[in-house]
Amino acid sequence: MMELFQVYFRVMNTVTHHHCGCGIEHRLHKSVFKSDKPMRDQYKVKLGDNYTPVMDEYKPLAAGMDSNDDGIISSNEILPPVDKIGHAQVDQPDFTFSFKHKLAGWSNPWADKYPSTAQIHQEMDELSEANPGLVHRTQIGESAQGRPLYAYRIGKGEEGEKPGVLVVGGQHAREWAGNGAVSESVEKLLEGYQKKDPEMMEKVDNLEMWFVPMANPDGYEYSRNADPDWRKNRSRHPGYEGVGTDLNRNYRAQFRFHGDVPKREGDDAGASDDPTRLTFRGPHALSENESQALTNFMDTRPNLKGVLDVHGFGRMILFPGVKDEGREAHYRKVADKINAALDETKYTPLAIPELYPTTGDMSAYGEKIGLLSMGLEIGTSFQPHPDKIDDITDRGSNAVIAFIDQVADENLPPEQLANVV
Ligand SMILES: [Zn+2]
């Protein structure tokens, strides 16, 4: 889920002309907006058995949330007990767990159940050792704070010879649910290959599959260790008072809507010019090391045919807004195919503009350069309870592999397709 709290804050600040019928917004609207309530000296959240003070900087936010005015920010005041926000499926307890920790200025104690950036890369390196000649690591750039950005190529032979596909994880720091699915799909492909599963052999033998399991390591580590609600990277730019750019608003594909003036904040749509906000688009397109690295990667590989951007959460299959009806119908068909590879829990197919207006996102850039370009939102909260991780990554990786399968179907000669045998 890309910008839930943006939606939330927008509702908070909008009093006028709300139509009934969309339950969630209405409830938020009623419970959150109380204009003339005095702010308390202190608010608290319950973490475990203890009541912990809300950090000073979040007090105004807490004041707006505290609908029953008891000084305690309860789960229901953070997010009413719903199973859906807009199109996104959400797990309210998991979602609010993380946010309460943010309000208290604590890290999410579940962080150590998720792999660190170093562990993610180590796991991939181990797969590489266990599968000689099949996994190749390439450094594609360096994060703002100097962490390496790695892409792993799965496949035989030299680069550039076979149709390519790129799967990216971790662009949004707080979306821990999304990351594991990328490395899990590598594991499944290699395991299937060892077992001579024809579907997996088809892909490993005939495609050039690239995986960037962690595209925003600085933000991810900050989200794990400091602010669980952190979404952006950790760059700083002269003249901008704030840290971090939303990487997935920084690509060279409609970087801003027509008429949106740089550095003016009142007219923001699709992303923000305010560096303190969650969706700060950056000073200019490709201002960020991380988005540059991925763009450069895509631009310099003419054999690349598809790109998939994995996020967490909402159980959605996303594709770019396109004007051509045939193209849109094609994306919807691919979404159906991905859904067919999942168990009974289906994802909602959506064109990204149906979700919310978006500028400068990676999926739009992929479409712009002619790739089959899609996104996944897996899981039902940013940081699901550890008991759910296996299930989410299992399902998510099945979706990833179904996308790769589509790239194979579109680009491989019939005799190389497993399902033709
Ligand atoms: Zn996201």
Boltz pocket constraint, residues with backbone or C-beta under 6 A from the ligand:
constraints:
  - pocket:
      binder: B
      contacts: [[A, 1], [A, 2], [A, 172], [A, 175], [A, 311], [A, 312]]
      max_distance: 6.0
